[in-house]
Amino acid sequence: MSFYENTLVAKQDLPKSELEKIKEKYSDLINNTSGKLIKVEEWGLLNLATKIKKYNKAFYIHFKFEGSKITLNEIKIKVDTSIIRHLIVKYKNLDTENEYFKKER
C-alpha cells in the first residue's frame, strides 16, 4: 500500500451540513475499500487563483490516507456534483505533523 493525499475543492455555496456529508462520504469510502484514513484537514473557504465554473471561492477538504489501486479507483468514480476539482498525489513518506493552511486563532 502507498500513501496518498486527496484534496477536494467543493462549491462555495454549500451549507455546513453538506460539507460534513462529503467529508464523511470520502472517509467511509477510503476505510471501506482496503484503505486507512490517517488525517482529515479542513482548510475552509479560500479564494481561487482563477474562476472555476463561475466560482471565485471554494471549500477545501484534504485527506491523508494509505491505500491501494482499488481505493483510488473508487475515489475517482465517486466524485459528485458538489466537487468542482480534486487532486490525488502519491507520496513515499506522508507528513502528518504540519498543516499548511491551518488558520491561526
PDB file as gemmi writes it, atoms N, CA and C in Angstrom:
CRYST1    1.000    1.000    1.000  90.00  90.00  90.00 P 1                      
ATOM      1  N   MET A   1       0.836  -1.186   0.000  1.00  0.00           N  
ATOM      2  CA  MET A   1       0.000   0.000   0.000  1.00  0.00           C  
ATOM      3  C   MET A   1       0.874   1.241   0.000  1.00  0.00           C  
ATOM      4  N   SER A   2       0.352   2.293  -0.589  1.00  0.00           N  
ATOM      5  CA  SER A   2       1.082   3.551  -0.719  1.00  0.00           C  
ATOM      6  C   SER A   2       0.354   4.655   0.037  1.00  0.00           C  
ATOM      7  N   PHE A   3       1.063   5.752   0.245  1.00  0.00           N  
ATOM      8  CA  PHE A   3       0.487   6.917   0.917  1.00  0.00           C  
ATOM      9  C   PHE A   3      -0.008   7.910  -0.129  1.00  0.00           C  
ATOM     10  N   TYR A   4      -1.156   8.534   0.165  1.00  0.00           N  
ATOM     11  CA  TYR A   4      -1.758   9.477  -0.769  1.00  0.00           C  
ATOM     12  C   TYR A   4      -2.316  10.673  -0.018  1.00  0.00           C  
ATOM     13  N   GLU A   5      -2.430  11.771  -0.750  1.00  0.00           N  
ATOM     14  CA  GLU A   5      -3.172  12.937  -0.297  1.00  0.00           C  
ATOM     15  C   GLU A   5      -4.230  13.227  -1.354  1.00  0.00           C  
ATOM     16  N   ASN A   6      -5.444  13.475  -0.912  1.00  0.00           N  
ATOM     17  CA  ASN A   6      -6.547  13.788  -1.811  1.00  0.00           C  
ATOM     18  C   ASN A   6      -7.130  15.123  -1.377  1.00  0.00           C  
ATOM     19  N   THR A   7      -7.088  16.112  -2.249  1.00  0.00           N  
ATOM     20  CA  THR A   7      -7.645  17.423  -1.956  1.00  0.00           C  
ATOM     21  C   THR A   7      -8.913  17.604  -2.773  1.00  0.00           C  
ATOM     22  N   LEU A   8     -10.002  17.900  -2.075  1.00  0.00           N  
ATOM     23  CA  LEU A   8     -11.283  18.146  -2.727  1.00  0.00           C  
ATOM     24  C   LEU A   8     -11.575  19.639  -2.680  1.00  0.00           C  
ATOM     25  N   VAL A   9     -12.033  20.178  -3.789  1.00  0.00           N  
ATOM     26  CA  VAL A   9     -12.425  21.577  -3.871  1.00  0.00           C  
ATOM     27  C   VAL A   9     -13.932  21.588  -4.111  1.00  0.00           C  
ATOM     28  N   ALA A  10     -14.675  22.037  -3.096  1.00  0.00           N  
ATOM     29  CA  ALA A  10     -16.142  21.998  -3.151  1.00  0.00           C  
ATOM     30  C   ALA A  10     -16.710  23.393  -3.400  1.00  0.00           C  
ATOM     31  N   LYS A  11     -17.906  23.436  -3.933  1.00  0.00           N  
ATOM     32  CA  LYS A  11     -18.579  24.691  -4.249  1.00  0.00           C  
ATOM     33  C   LYS A  11     -18.678  25.587  -3.016  1.00  0.00           C  
ATOM     34  N   GLN A  12     -18.602  26.903  -3.243  1.00  0.00           N  
ATOM     35  CA  GLN A  12     -18.596  27.857  -2.141  1.00  0.00           C  
ATOM     36  C   GLN A  12     -19.963  28.044  -1.485  1.00  0.00           C  
ATOM     37  N   ASP A  13     -21.032  27.696  -2.157  1.00  0.00           N  
ATOM     38  CA  ASP A  13     -22.363  27.942  -1.621  1.00  0.00           C  
ATOM     39  C   ASP A  13     -22.971  26.725  -0.906  1.00  0.00           C  
ATOM     40  N   LEU A  14     -22.154  25.752  -0.556  1.00  0.00           N  
ATOM     41  CA  LEU A  14     -22.660  24.570   0.143  1.00  0.00           C  
ATOM     42  C   LEU A  14     -22.864  24.860   1.627  1.00  0.00           C  
ATOM     43  N   PRO A  15     -23.950  24.360   2.209  1.00  0.00           N  
ATOM     44  CA  PRO A  15     -24.132  24.519   3.657  1.00  0.00           C  
ATOM     45  C   PRO A  15     -23.164  23.625   4.433  1.00  0.00           C  
ATOM     46  N   LYS A  16     -22.980  23.941   5.700  1.00  0.00           N  
ATOM     47  CA  LYS A  16     -22.053  23.195   6.565  1.00  0.00           C  
ATOM     48  C   LYS A  16     -22.436  21.722   6.642  1.00  0.00           C  
ATOM     49  N   SER A  17     -23.716  21.417   6.654  1.00  0.00           N  
ATOM     50  CA  SER A  17     -24.157  20.022   6.732  1.00  0.00           C  
ATOM     51  C   SER A  17     -23.744  19.232   5.492  1.00  0.00           C  
ATOM     52  N   GLU A  18     -23.789  19.867   4.338  1.00  0.00           N  
ATOM     53  CA  GLU A  18     -23.386  19.201   3.102  1.00  0.00           C  
ATOM     54  C   GLU A  18     -21.874  18.934   3.084  1.00  0.00           C  
ATOM     55  N   LEU A  19     -21.095  19.869   3.617  1.00  0.00           N  
ATOM     56  CA  LEU A  19     -19.653  19.664   3.718  1.00  0.00           C  
ATOM     57  C   LEU A  19     -19.324  18.489   4.640  1.00  0.00           C  
ATOM     58  N   GLU A  20     -20.058  18.360   5.722  1.00  0.00           N  
ATOM     59  CA  GLU A  20     -19.869  17.237   6.649  1.00  0.00           C  
ATOM     60  C   GLU A  20     -20.218  15.911   5.973  1.00  0.00           C  
ATOM     61  N   LYS A  21     -21.271  15.916   5.146  1.00  0.00           N  
ATOM     62  CA  LYS A  21     -21.645  14.704   4.414  1.00  0.00           C  
ATOM     63  C   LYS A  21     -20.558  14.295   3.422  1.00  0.00           C  
ATOM     64  N   ILE A  22     -19.962  15.272   2.755  1.00  0.00           N  
ATOM     65  CA  ILE A  22     -18.879  14.991   1.806  1.00  0.00           C  
ATOM     66  C   ILE A  22     -17.691  14.394   2.548  1.00  0.00           C  
ATOM     67  N   LYS A  23     -17.337  15.010   3.671  1.00  0.00           N  
ATOM     68  CA  LYS A  23     -16.204  14.534   4.468  1.00  0.00           C  
ATOM     69  C   LYS A  23     -16.447  13.109   4.961  1.00  0.00           C  
ATOM     70  N   GLU A  24     -17.644  12.847   5.429  1.00  0.00           N  
ATOM     71  CA  GLU A  24     -17.999  11.512   5.921  1.00  0.00           C  
ATOM     72  C   GLU A  24     -18.030  10.494   4.775  1.00  0.00           C  
ATOM     73  N   LYS A  25     -18.547  10.902   3.627  1.00  0.00           N  
ATOM     74  CA  LYS A  25     -18.633  10.004   2.469  1.00  0.00           C  
ATOM     75  C   LYS A  25     -17.250   9.531   2.029  1.00  0.00           C  
ATOM     76  N   TYR A  26     -16.317  10.456   1.892  1.00  0.00           N  
ATOM     77  CA  TYR A  26     -14.977  10.088   1.433  1.00  0.00           C  
ATOM     78  C   TYR A  26     -14.190   9.354   2.511  1.00  0.00           C  
ATOM     79  N   SER A  27     -14.419   9.676   3.768  1.00  0.00           N  
ATOM     80  CA  SER A  27     -13.772   8.937   4.858  1.00  0.00           C  
ATOM     81  C   SER A  27     -14.225   7.482   4.851  1.00  0.00           C  
ATOM     82  N   ASP A  28     -15.527   7.264   4.726  1.00  0.00           N  
ATOM     83  CA  ASP A  28     -16.070   5.899   4.663  1.00  0.00           C  
ATOM     84  C   ASP A  28     -15.578   5.169   3.421  1.00  0.00           C  
ATOM     85  N   LEU A  29     -15.521   5.869   2.311  1.00  0.00           N  
ATOM     86  CA  LEU A  29     -15.063   5.276   1.055  1.00  0.00           C  
ATOM     87  C   LEU A  29     -13.625   4.773   1.170  1.00  0.00           C  
ATOM     88  N   ILE A  30     -12.769   5.568   1.783  1.00  0.00           N  
ATOM     89  CA  ILE A  30     -11.368   5.169   1.957  1.00  0.00           C  
ATOM     90  C   ILE A  30     -11.267   3.975   2.900  1.00  0.00           C  
ATOM     91  N   ASN A  31     -11.961   4.041   4.018  1.00  0.00           N  
ATOM     92  CA  ASN A  31     -11.874   2.965   5.021  1.00  0.00           C  
ATOM     93  C   ASN A  31     -12.508   1.661   4.548  1.00  0.00           C  
ATOM     94  N   ASN A  32     -13.517   1.733   3.693  1.00  0.00           N  
ATOM     95  CA  ASN A  32     -14.224   0.529   3.250  1.00  0.00           C  
ATOM     96  C   ASN A  32     -13.620  -0.125   2.006  1.00  0.00           C  
ATOM     97  N   THR A  33     -12.623   0.503   1.382  1.00  0.00           N  
ATOM     98  CA  THR A  33     -12.015  -0.082   0.187  1.00  0.00           C  
ATOM     99  C   THR A  33     -10.537  -0.372   0.437  1.00  0.00           C  
ATOM    100  N   SER A  34     -10.268  -1.108   1.460  1.00  0.00           N  
ATOM    101  CA  SER A  34      -8.924  -1.560   1.849  1.00  0.00           C  
ATOM    102  C   SER A  34      -7.941  -0.416   2.066  1.00  0.00           C  
ATOM    103  N   GLY A  35      -8.448   0.757   2.442  1.00  0.00           N  
ATOM    104  CA  GLY A  35      -7.589   1.889   2.742  1.00  0.00           C  
ATOM    105  C   GLY A  35      -7.619   2.206   4.222  1.00  0.00           C  
ATOM    106  N   LYS A  36      -6.753   3.105   4.641  1.00  0.00           N  
ATOM    107  CA  LYS A  36      -6.688   3.525   6.042  1.00  0.00           C  
ATOM    108  C   LYS A  36      -6.561   5.036   6.076  1.00  0.00           C  
ATOM    109  N   LEU A  37      -7.589   5.705   6.582  1.00  0.00           N  
ATOM    110  CA  LEU A  37      -7.590   7.153   6.692  1.00  0.00           C  
ATOM    111  C   LEU A  37      -6.662   7.567   7.830  1.00  0.00           C  
ATOM    112  N   ILE A  38      -5.725   8.454   7.536  1.00  0.00           N  
ATOM    113  CA  ILE A  38      -4.758   8.890   8.536  1.00  0.00           C  
ATOM    114  C   ILE A  38      -5.148  10.241   9.124  1.00  0.00           C  
ATOM    115  N   LYS A  39      -5.534  11.179   8.263  1.00  0.00           N  
ATOM    116  CA  LYS A  39      -5.842  12.518   8.749  1.00  0.00           C  
ATOM    117  C   LYS A  39      -6.760  13.234   7.770  1.00  0.00           C  
ATOM    118  N   VAL A  40      -7.661  14.058   8.317  1.00  0.00           N  
ATOM    119  CA  VAL A  40      -8.531  14.900   7.502  1.00  0.00           C  
ATOM    120  C   VAL A  40      -8.320  16.344   7.954  1.00  0.00           C  
ATOM    121  N   GLU A  41      -8.045  17.215   7.002  1.00  0.00           N  
ATOM    122  CA  GLU A  41      -7.858  18.631   7.296  1.00  0.00           C  
ATOM    123  C   GLU A  41      -8.919  19.432   6.556  1.00  0.00           C  
ATOM    124  N   GLU A  42      -9.566  20.344   7.265  1.00  0.00           N  
ATOM    125  CA  GLU A  42     -10.496  21.272   6.632  1.00  0.00           C  
ATOM    126  C   GLU A  42      -9.794  22.607   6.518  1.00  0.00           C  
ATOM    127  N   TRP A  43      -9.495  23.009   5.293  1.00  0.00           N  
ATOM    128  CA  TRP A  43      -8.788  24.256   5.084  1.00  0.00           C  
ATOM    129  C   TRP A  43      -9.732  25.445   5.031  1.00  0.00           C  
ATOM    130  N   GLY A  44     -11.019  25.199   4.871  1.00  0.00           N  
ATOM    131  CA  GLY A  44     -12.006  26.264   4.885  1.00  0.00           C  
ATOM    132  C   GLY A  44     -12.247  26.881   3.516  1.00  0.00           C  
ATOM    133  N   LEU A  45     -12.867  28.044   3.553  1.00  0.00           N  
ATOM    134  CA  LEU A  45     -13.225  28.772   2.333  1.00  0.00           C  
ATOM    135  C   LEU A  45     -12.037  29.635   1.906  1.00  0.00           C  
ATOM    136  N   LEU A  46     -11.472  29.340   0.746  1.00  0.00           N  
ATOM    137  CA  LEU A  46     -10.302  30.051   0.234  1.00  0.00           C  
ATOM    138  C   LEU A  46     -10.584  30.607  -1.151  1.00  0.00           C  
ATOM    139  N   ASN A  47      -9.892  31.691  -1.492  1.00  0.00           N  
ATOM    140  CA  ASN A  47     -10.004  32.269  -2.832  1.00  0.00           C  
ATOM    141  C   ASN A  47      -9.333  31.353  -3.850  1.00  0.00           C  
ATOM    142  N   LEU A  48      -9.922  31.269  -5.021  1.00  0.00           N  
ATOM    143  CA  LEU A  48      -9.332  30.516  -6.129  1.00  0.00           C  
ATOM    144  C   LEU A  48      -8.458  31.465  -6.946  1.00  0.00           C  
ATOM    145  N   ALA A  49      -7.377  30.955  -7.496  1.00  0.00           N  
ATOM    146  CA  ALA A  49      -6.494  31.783  -8.324  1.00  0.00           C  
ATOM    147  C   ALA A  49      -7.210  32.226  -9.603  1.00  0.00           C  
ATOM    148  N   THR A  50      -7.968  31.321 -10.189  1.00  0.00           N  
ATOM    149  CA  THR A  50      -8.790  31.643 -11.357  1.00  0.00           C  
ATOM    150  C   THR A  50     -10.178  31.053 -11.126  1.00  0.00           C  
ATOM    151  N   LYS A  51     -11.157  31.608 -11.794  1.00  0.00           N  
ATOM    152  CA  LYS A  51     -12.521  31.110 -11.649  1.00  0.00           C  
ATOM    153  C   LYS A  51     -12.622  29.678 -12.137  1.00  0.00           C  
ATOM    154  N   ILE A  52     -13.381  28.881 -11.408  1.00  0.00           N  
ATOM    155  CA  ILE A  52     -13.691  27.516 -11.824  1.00  0.00           C  
ATOM    156  C   ILE A  52     -15.213  27.412 -11.842  1.00  0.00           C  
ATOM    157  N   LYS A  53     -15.766  27.187 -13.007  1.00  0.00           N  
ATOM    158  CA  LYS A  53     -17.224  27.055 -13.165  1.00  0.00           C  
ATOM    159  C   LYS A  53     -17.974  28.218 -12.504  1.00  0.00           C  
ATOM    160  N   LYS A  54     -17.528  29.421 -12.725  1.00  0.00           N  
ATOM    161  CA  LYS A  54     -18.136  30.658 -12.225  1.00  0.00           C  
ATOM    162  C   LYS A  54     -17.991  30.861 -10.714  1.00  0.00           C  
ATOM    163  N   TYR A  55     -17.108  30.122 -10.057  1.00  0.00           N  
ATOM    164  CA  TYR A  55     -16.874  30.284  -8.627  1.00  0.00           C  
ATOM    165  C   TYR A  55     -15.552  30.994  -8.392  1.00  0.00           C  
ATOM    166  N   ASN A  56     -15.561  31.980  -7.480  1.00  0.00           N  
ATOM    167  CA  ASN A  56     -14.348  32.698  -7.104  1.00  0.00           C  
ATOM    168  C   ASN A  56     -13.697  32.120  -5.856  1.00  0.00           C  
ATOM    169  N   LYS A  57     -14.489  31.443  -5.038  1.00  0.00           N  
ATOM    170  CA  LYS A  57     -14.017  30.839  -3.799  1.00  0.00           C  
ATOM    171  C   LYS A  57     -14.474  29.392  -3.750  1.00  0.00           C  
ATOM    172  N   ALA A  58     -13.845  28.617  -2.858  1.00  0.00           N  
ATOM    173  CA  ALA A  58     -14.242  27.220  -2.707  1.00  0.00           C  
ATOM    174  C   ALA A  58     -13.804  26.714  -1.338  1.00  0.00           C  
ATOM    175  N   PHE A  59     -14.488  25.676  -0.871  1.00  0.00           N  
ATOM    176  CA  PHE A  59     -14.111  24.993   0.362  1.00  0.00           C  
ATOM    177  C   PHE A  59     -13.114  23.896   0.018  1.00  0.00           C  
ATOM    178  N   TYR A  60     -12.062  23.807   0.805  1.00  0.00           N  
ATOM    179  CA  TYR A  60     -11.026  22.792   0.596  1.00  0.00           C  
ATOM    180  C   TYR A  60     -11.074  21.769   1.720  1.00  0.00           C  
ATOM    181  N   ILE A  61     -11.089  20.495   1.353  1.00  0.00           N  
ATOM    182  CA  ILE A  61     -11.016  19.384   2.306  1.00  0.00           C  
ATOM    183  C   ILE A  61      -9.864  18.498   1.855  1.00  0.00           C  
ATOM    184  N   HIS A  62      -8.959  18.202   2.779  1.00  0.00           N  
ATOM    185  CA  HIS A  62      -7.725  17.492   2.448  1.00  0.00           C  
ATOM    186  C   HIS A  62      -7.639  16.190   3.242  1.00  0.00           C  
ATOM    187  N   PHE A  63      -7.524  15.073   2.531  1.00  0.00           N  
ATOM    188  CA  PHE A  63      -7.440  13.748   3.151  1.00  0.00           C  
ATOM    189  C   PHE A  63      -6.031  13.199   3.001  1.00  0.00           C  
ATOM    190  N   LYS A  64      -5.490  12.649   4.076  1.00  0.00           N  
ATOM    191  CA  LYS A  64      -4.221  11.921   4.020  1.00  0.00           C  
ATOM    192  C   LYS A  64      -4.549  10.482   4.366  1.00  0.00           C  
ATOM    193  N   PHE A  65      -4.163   9.549   3.473  1.00  0.00           N  
ATOM    194  CA  PHE A  65      -4.549   8.166   3.689  1.00  0.00           C  
ATOM    195  C   PHE A  65      -3.550   7.201   3.086  1.00  0.00           C  
ATOM    196  N   GLU A  66      -3.695   5.949   3.479  1.00  0.00           N  
ATOM    197  CA  GLU A  66      -2.913   4.857   2.925  1.00  0.00           C  
ATOM    198  C   GLU A  66      -3.895   3.981   2.160  1.00  0.00           C  
ATOM    199  N   GLY A  67      -3.548   3.624   0.930  1.00  0.00           N  
ATOM    200  CA  GLY A  67      -4.493   2.852   0.143  1.00  0.00           C  
ATOM    201  C   GLY A  67      -3.842   2.122  -1.011  1.00  0.00           C  
ATOM    202  N   SER A  68      -4.701   1.462  -1.772  1.00  0.00           N  
ATOM    203  CA  SER A  68      -4.252   0.680  -2.919  1.00  0.00           C  
ATOM    204  C   SER A  68      -4.930   1.206  -4.185  1.00  0.00           C  
ATOM    205  N   LYS A  69      -4.723   0.503  -5.286  1.00  0.00           N  
ATOM    206  CA  LYS A  69      -5.344   0.883  -6.550  1.00  0.00           C  
ATOM    207  C   LYS A  69      -6.865   0.837  -6.464  1.00  0.00           C  
ATOM    208  N   ILE A  70      -7.377  -0.115  -5.717  1.00  0.00           N  
ATOM    209  CA  ILE A  70      -8.834  -0.244  -5.546  1.00  0.00           C  
ATOM    210  C   ILE A  70      -9.395   1.021  -4.900  1.00  0.00           C  
ATOM    211  N   THR A  71      -8.705   1.513  -3.872  1.00  0.00           N  
ATOM    212  CA  THR A  71      -9.131   2.729  -3.178  1.00  0.00           C  
ATOM    213  C   THR A  71      -9.145   3.918  -4.138  1.00  0.00           C  
ATOM    214  N   LEU A  72      -8.099   4.062  -4.926  1.00  0.00           N  
ATOM    215  CA  LEU A  72      -8.012   5.175  -5.882  1.00  0.00           C  
ATOM    216  C   LEU A  72      -9.112   5.110  -6.933  1.00  0.00           C  
ATOM    217  N   ASN A  73      -9.378   3.922  -7.457  1.00  0.00           N  
ATOM    218  CA  ASN A  73     -10.433   3.774  -8.459  1.00  0.00           C  
ATOM    219  C   ASN A  73     -11.793   4.160  -7.900  1.00  0.00           C  
ATOM    220  N   GLU A  74     -12.071   3.770  -6.663  1.00  0.00           N  
ATOM    221  CA  GLU A  74     -13.357   4.110  -6.050  1.00  0.00           C  
ATOM    222  C   GLU A  74     -13.482   5.607  -5.813  1.00  0.00           C  
ATOM    223  N   ILE A  75     -12.398   6.251  -5.393  1.00  0.00           N  
ATOM    224  CA  ILE A  75     -12.437   7.698  -5.166  1.00  0.00           C  
ATOM    225  C   ILE A  75     -12.689   8.431  -6.481  1.00  0.00           C  
ATOM    226  N   LYS A  76     -12.044   8.014  -7.547  1.00  0.00           N  
ATOM    227  CA  LYS A  76     -12.223   8.663  -8.850  1.00  0.00           C  
ATOM    228  C   LYS A  76     -13.633   8.488  -9.378  1.00  0.00           C  
ATOM    229  N   ILE A  77     -14.240   7.338  -9.115  1.00  0.00           N  
ATOM    230  CA  ILE A  77     -15.600   7.064  -9.589  1.00  0.00           C  
ATOM    231  C   ILE A  77     -16.632   7.855  -8.797  1.00  0.00           C  
ATOM    232  N   LYS A  78     -16.413   8.035  -7.503  1.00  0.00           N  
ATOM    233  CA  LYS A  78     -17.422   8.608  -6.606  1.00  0.00           C  
ATOM    234  C   LYS A  78     -17.383  10.124  -6.489  1.00  0.00           C  
ATOM    235  N   VAL A  79     -16.689  10.835  -7.367  1.00  0.00           N  
ATOM    236  CA  VAL A  79     -16.687  12.291  -7.320  1.00  0.00           C  
ATOM    237  C   VAL A  79     -18.085  12.777  -7.683  1.00  0.00           C  
ATOM    238  N   ASP A  80     -18.691  13.598  -6.801  1.00  0.00           N  
ATOM    239  CA  ASP A  80     -20.074  14.026  -7.046  1.00  0.00           C  
ATOM    240  C   ASP A  80     -20.142  15.469  -7.559  1.00  0.00           C  
ATOM    241  N   THR A  81     -21.348  15.962  -7.764  1.00  0.00           N  
ATOM    242  CA  THR A  81     -21.557  17.250  -8.418  1.00  0.00           C  
ATOM    243  C   THR A  81     -21.180  18.445  -7.543  1.00  0.00           C  
ATOM    244  N   SER A  82     -21.072  18.274  -6.238  1.00  0.00           N  
ATOM    245  CA  SER A  82     -20.696  19.391  -5.375  1.00  0.00           C  
ATOM    246  C   SER A  82     -19.186  19.619  -5.339  1.00  0.00           C  
ATOM    247  N   ILE A  83     -18.422  18.704  -5.935  1.00  0.00           N  
ATOM    248  CA  ILE A  83     -16.963  18.837  -6.027  1.00  0.00           C  
ATOM    249  C   ILE A  83     -16.623  19.439  -7.391  1.00  0.00           C  
ATOM    250  N   ILE A  84     -15.923  20.578  -7.388  1.00  0.00           N  
ATOM    251  CA  ILE A  84     -15.581  21.201  -8.667  1.00  0.00           C  
ATOM    252  C   ILE A  84     -14.183  20.817  -9.155  1.00  0.00           C  
ATOM    253  N   ARG A  85     -13.308  20.408  -8.250  1.00  0.00           N  
ATOM    254  CA  ARG A  85     -11.985  19.898  -8.613  1.00  0.00           C  
ATOM    255  C   ARG A  85     -11.515  18.933  -7.532  1.00  0.00           C  
ATOM    256  N   HIS A  86     -10.620  18.019  -7.913  1.00  0.00           N  
ATOM    257  CA  HIS A  86      -9.977  17.143  -6.935  1.00  0.00           C  
ATOM    258  C   HIS A  86      -8.602  16.774  -7.443  1.00  0.00           C  
ATOM    259  N   LEU A  87      -7.716  16.479  -6.511  1.00  0.00           N  
ATOM    260  CA  LEU A  87      -6.345  16.132  -6.859  1.00  0.00           C  
ATOM    261  C   LEU A  87      -5.860  15.047  -5.916  1.00  0.00           C  
ATOM    262  N   ILE A  88      -5.300  13.982  -6.475  1.00  0.00           N  
ATOM    263  CA  ILE A  88      -4.725  12.896  -5.692  1.00  0.00           C  
ATOM    264  C   ILE A  88      -3.234  12.845  -5.993  1.00  0.00           C  
ATOM    265  N   VAL A  89      -2.422  12.861  -4.919  1.00  0.00           N  
ATOM    266  CA  VAL A  89      -0.967  12.841  -5.057  1.00  0.00           C  
ATOM    267  C   VAL A  89      -0.425  11.665  -4.256  1.00  0.00           C  
ATOM    268  N   LYS A  90       0.516  10.926  -4.848  1.00  0.00           N  
ATOM    269  CA  LYS A  90       1.130   9.774  -4.197  1.00  0.00           C  
ATOM    270  C   LYS A  90       2.443  10.200  -3.548  1.00  0.00           C  
ATOM    271  N   TYR A  91       2.716   9.687  -2.331  1.00  0.00           N  
ATOM    272  CA  TYR A  91       3.937  10.013  -1.601  1.00  0.00           C  
ATOM    273  C   TYR A  91       4.626   8.751  -1.110  1.00  0.00           C  
ATOM    274  N   LYS A  92       5.949   8.848  -0.941  1.00  0.00           N  
ATOM    275  CA  LYS A  92       6.688   7.760  -0.311  1.00  0.00           C  
ATOM    276  C   LYS A  92       6.560   7.858   1.199  1.00  0.00           C  
ATOM    277  N   ASN A  93       6.686   9.075   1.728  1.00  0.00           N  
ATOM    278  CA  ASN A  93       6.518   9.335   3.158  1.00  0.00           C  
ATOM    279  C   ASN A  93       5.478  10.426   3.314  1.00  0.00           C  
ATOM    280  N   LEU A  94       4.581  10.262   4.270  1.00  0.00           N  
ATOM    281  CA  LEU A  94       3.490  11.205   4.448  1.00  0.00           C  
ATOM    282  C   LEU A  94       3.764  12.096   5.656  1.00  0.00           C  
ATOM    283  N   ASP A  95       3.656  13.402   5.484  1.00  0.00           N  
ATOM    284  CA  ASP A  95       3.851  14.360   6.564  1.00  0.00           C  
ATOM    285  C   ASP A  95       2.515  14.587   7.267  1.00  0.00           C  
ATOM    286  N   THR A  96       2.380  14.065   8.476  1.00  0.00           N  
ATOM    287  CA  THR A  96       1.133  14.236   9.226  1.00  0.00           C  
ATOM    288  C   THR A  96       1.254  15.293  10.309  1.00  0.00           C  
ATOM    289  N   GLU A  97       2.426  15.856  10.481  1.00  0.00           N  
ATOM    290  CA  GLU A  97       2.652  16.839  11.541  1.00  0.00           C  
ATOM    291  C   GLU A  97       2.204  18.240  11.147  1.00  0.00           C  
ATOM    292  N   ASN A  98       2.512  18.668   9.942  1.00  0.00           N  
ATOM    293  CA  ASN A  98       2.257  20.048   9.509  1.00  0.00           C  
ATOM    294  C   ASN A  98       0.911  20.191   8.834  1.00  0.00           C  
ATOM    295  N   GLU A  99       0.229  21.285   9.169  1.00  0.00           N  
ATOM    296  CA  GLU A  99      -0.984  21.690   8.462  1.00  0.00           C  
ATOM    297  C   GLU A  99      -0.696  23.062   7.880  1.00  0.00           C  
ATOM    298  N   TYR A 100      -0.472  23.126   6.590  1.00  0.00           N  
ATOM    299  CA  TYR A 100      -0.010  24.345   5.970  1.00  0.00           C  
ATOM    300  C   TYR A 100      -1.082  25.417   5.824  1.00  0.00           C  
ATOM    301  N   PHE A 101      -2.328  25.035   5.811  1.00  0.00           N  
ATOM    302  CA  PHE A 101      -3.400  26.024   5.640  1.00  0.00           C  
ATOM    303  C   PHE A 101      -4.222  26.203   6.910  1.00  0.00           C  
ATOM    304  N   LYS A 102      -3.690  25.791   8.041  1.00  0.00           N  
ATOM    305  CA  LYS A 102      -4.411  25.947   9.305  1.00  0.00           C  
ATOM    306  C   LYS A 102      -4.476  27.418   9.657  1.00  0.00           C  
ATOM    307  N   LYS A 103      -5.680  27.880   9.973  1.00  0.00           N  
ATOM    308  CA  LYS A 103      -5.862  29.282  10.322  1.00  0.00           C  
ATOM    309  C   LYS A 103      -5.529  29.479  11.791  1.00  0.00           C  
ATOM    310  N   GLU A 104      -4.716  30.498  12.062  1.00  0.00           N  
ATOM    311  CA  GLU A 104      -4.354  30.829  13.438  1.00  0.00           C  
ATOM    312  C   GLU A 104      -5.527  31.546  14.096  1.00  0.00           C  
ATOM    313  N   ARG A 105      -5.830  31.168  15.317  1.00  0.00           N  
ATOM    314  CA  ARG A 105      -6.973  31.780  16.012  1.00  0.00           C  
ATOM    315  C   ARG A 105      -6.510  32.730  17.077  1.00  0.00           C  
TER     316      ARG A 105                                                      
END                                                                             
